[in-house]
Amino acid sequence: MGKGYGGFGEGVCTCARCMRRAGPIREDVDNKLVQITYALANVYEDTPDLERRVTEDHRRRAGELMAAVERGDCGALRALLEGVEAEEDDGLVEPGTASEVATYLVLSAAQLGQAGAVGVLAEFDADLEEADGVRKGTPLMHAANNGEAAAVRALIECGADVEATDDNGYTALMVAVFSDRRRDAA
């Protein structure tokens, strides 16, 4: 059997031969929270004093950012990202941290169908082509797979590449069709 776009190990195949419906995909939120926390703390996995530099405040703020995306609370999301930008201006975090955090969050927003959050994240220069670590699927592909038509529209309006392909050579449209989300692809 060919590689499917099921992603994240749930064992659902969506190859062109069998076309079994894929279930909605949700990334590993805990891993994403670690990435956001590290960005806010200006550390990397190999930073020698990592545990000392990462504070509860960094963890709390990462959780607040993810929660705002999950709720679709665009006002809170914007305010939190503006706070990160203010830290950039004050030299407390590296330039581009707000964009980095927005990029980490856009996949979740797409998967959950939070179209408004997608728009806010795009305003903060989220990389709409940042691929997941499993099949190299873009946020657009994840929104299409999950049947999140509003998020698909928002991503396209914000400039997502509709011709981008994953590791299998599938575009978002192909993923939508293979996942039996044809109505959402229209």
C-alpha positions, 0 to 999 in steps of 0.5 A: 500500500502507498504512503497516505496523508493520514499523518501523525500515526493514526493509521488512516490511509488516504492513498489514491488507491483506497481513498478511505476517509482520513480523520481530522489531524491535530498536531502534538500540542505539547511539542508545539508549546515547547517550541513556543516557550523556547522562542519566547525564552530565546533558547534552543534545545542545545542551549547550555543553561536551558532550564535556568533561562526558561521560566514559568512566565515563558511557559504560561505565555506559550499556553495563553497563545495556544489557548487563544488560537484554540478558542479563536480569540483574535483579540487576545491573540493579537494582544499577546503577539503585540506584547512579543513585538514590544519585547523585540523593540525593547531588545528582550527577545530576538527580532523576528520572535513574534513571526516565529511564534506566529509560524508555530501557531498557524498549523494549529489554527488551520487544523482547528478551522480558526480562520480569524486566528489564521488572519491574525497570524498572517498579519504577524508574518507567520510562514504559511508554508511551514510544513509539519514534521511528518508528511511535510504538509502545509497548514493549507493541507491540514485545513483541507484534510480536516474539512475546515473550509473557512480556514482554507479560504483564509489561508488562500486569501493570506497568500498560501501556495495552493500548488505546494506539495507534501512528501507524497506529491499531494496538493491541498486540493488532492488531500481534500479529495482523498479525505472525502472533503470535496465540498470543502475543496470547492 
